[in-house]
Amino acid sequence: MNMIELHDICKTYYLGEVAVPVLKGVSLDVASGELVALMGASGSGKSTLMNLLGCLDHPTSGEYWLDGREISRLTSKEQARVRNLTIGFVFQSFNLLPRTTALENVMMPLTYSRENLSEQEKKMRATELLHKVGLSDRIDHQQSQLSGGEQQRVAIARALINQPRILLADEPTGNLDSGTSEEILHMFQQLNRVEGITIILVTHDQGVAQWAQRTIRIKDGLLADGTDSYNAYGAV
């Protein structure tokens, strides 16, 4: 079963009366439980496509089916509900709240959750996730007390707190050294293999893409030749 289906997706922005087409008819499928790399240079349309996949923007035309539901025509409020229930985000810059502990950062998305969890239940879930990402001894540490790799692990735990079926990771190793990057990418592989989470790694780095099962390439708003190259977890 496909988790994601895009049918002839176009996105055009307008600068005054000037139309700027960014996506020019993108069609692709991502299977449930797949780990995919989305590659493209700056200006390729990669970020715009990621925003559409993450329900952060609407296409100008075309259809976006997410987990069996066509969502491109939903209102922004409806898309936000789908996003909160289905998608977790991991960013290059971590986006942690300063002067806030790792535990509090991970708990934060539960504030907007539809689950009626008690404060104790929230703390238990966040603590379990921090343990899963190897930060049991950093629960009470603030952002300034954490290394880059530890901050990214907190960000991953936070992305998982609402139990999403999809993780969108935008250049998740861009601010990390090579050794820490490998640890983070191995973690994504384990989440995919063990938890069955569908993961899309957005990157410009072929070395990062090799950790995925399949690489999708975008260039000038279109899927490029060789977009379905299979890596089969080339990096382990």
N, C-alpha and C positions, 0 to 999 in steps of 0.2 A: 504493500500500500504506500502511496506517495504522501509524505507529510506536506510537501510544497509543490504546487503546480502553477507556473506562470504561462499565460497564453497571450503572446503578441503585446507585451507590456511596453508602452511608450510613456515618456515623461518629458514635458516641455516646460521650461521656465520662460518668463517674459520680463525683459528689461525695457520698461516703457512699452513701446510698440514692437520691439524686436523680439522675435521668437527664438529661443535657444533650446534646440532639441538635445537632450542628454541621453535618454534611452530611446532606441529607435526600432523597437519590435523584438523584445527579448522573450523567448520561450524556453523553459527548462523545467525539469522535474527533479526533486530531491526525495529519495525514499525515506520512510520512517526508519530511524536508527542508523542513518548514514552519517559519515564524517567527511565533509566536503571542504575543499579549499576554494575560495573565490579570489582569483588573482586579477590584478590590473594595475597599470601605472596611474599616476596622478592625472586626473582629467579623463579617465577612461569611462566613467559612469559607475565605477565600483561602489563609491560611497552612496550615491543616489539609489542604486539597487539595494544596498544594505538597509537604507532607511525605509524603503518600500517593504522589504522582507520583514522588517521589525515593526511594521505598522506605525511608523513614525511619519509617514507621508502617504499621499494618495497618487496613483498613476493618473496620467492624463487620459489614457485609454488602455484597453486590454483587461484581462481577468487575472485575479490572484486568488487561488484556492489554497487555504491553509487548513490542514487537518479535516479535509472534506467539506469546508465551508467557503463560499465565495465572499471575500471580505473587502474587495476594492471599492465597493459602493457604500460601505458603512460610514456612519458619521465619525467624526474625530472621537467623540465620547465612546461610541461603540467599539472603535478600534482600540482605544485605551483599555477597555475591559478585556478584549481578546489578548492584548499585549500582556497585561498583568497576569492573566491566567495561563498563558501558553509559552511565553518567551522570556528568557533570561539574557542579560547583556553583560559582556565583559569588554572593557575598553583599554586602550594603550596607556592612558594616563591614570588608570585605577579609579579615579573619581570617588575616593573615600572622603568622608566628612572629617575635617580637622578637629582636634581636641575631643575626639570621640573614640571610645575603645573599639577593638576589633569586634567584640560581641555586639556592641550597640550598632556598629555599621552593618553587620550581617542581619540584625533584627529589623533594620529600618524599613525594608519593603513590606513587612507584615503590617505596617501601619495602614497600607492601602489595600490589604488583602480582604477578600470577602469571607475568609474563614474567621470564625468567632473564637479565636484562641485567647486563653488567659495569658497574663504576663509570664507566668511560670512556664506555660507550654511554649511560648515564643522563645524564652531563654533556653529551654531544653533543645528545641529544634536547632537554634543557632549554634549552641555548644556542640551538638552532634556533627554539624557540618564543619565547624572549625577543627574538630578532631579528625574528620575525614580528609581534610586538606593538610593535615600535619601541623596544626597550630594550637594544640591543646595547651601549650605552655605560653601562649601569647594572647590569650583571651582578653586580658585586662590591659593590654598594651595599646597606646594611642598610635595614630598614624606616624608621628615623628619618631617613634621608638621601633618602627618596623623597617626592615630592608625592602628594596624594590620587589624582590621575589615574594616576601611575606605579604606585602601589600596586595600583590596580584592574587595570591591565594585567598586573602580576605575577600577580594572582589569576586572571585569565583564562588566562594561560599555564599556571598550575598546574592549572586545571580541564581543560585540553586534554592534559595530559601522558600520560594513559592512553588517549588516542585514543577518547574517548567518542562515541557516536552522538547523544547528547542533552545539551544544556546547559540547566540550570535556573538562571536569574538572578533572585535575589530582591532587588528594589529596587536594582539595580546602580548607579544614579546618585544614590541618595538622599543621599550625603555629598559630592557633587561640584558645582562651579559649572556654569553653563549651557553654557559653551564646552567644558569638559572632558567634560560629559555627552554632548554631541553627538559628540565624538570616540569615546567608548566605544560609543555606540549605532551609529555608523557601522561600528565594528569588528565588532559583532555581525551587522550586515547582510552584511558581507563574508564572515564565517565561514559564514553561511547560504548565500549565493549561490555562493561559490567552493568551500567545503569540503563543502557539502551537509549540514551539521549541523542537526538539528532543535533549535530553540531556543524556550524558553518564558520570556518576560519577565514576571515577577510584579511588578505595580505598582499604585499608586492614581492615577497621573498620566496623564491623557489625552495629554499631550504626548509621553510615553514610548511609550504604546500606538500612536501614529501611525507609529512606525518599524516596526511589525509588519505582516504581511500580513493578519492577522485578529485581532479582539479578542473574547475570551470574557469575559463579565461574570458575576460571582457576587454574589448578595445573599441574606442570611438563609439560607445553606446550600443555595441552589438557583440554577441558571443563570437569569439574568434575561432578560427580553425583549430582543431585539436582540443576543443573545450571538454571533451569527455576522456581525457587521458587518465588511465587508472594507475594509481600509485600502490594500491594494495598494502597500505601501511609500510611504505618503503623505509621509514625510519622507525627504529624500535629502541 
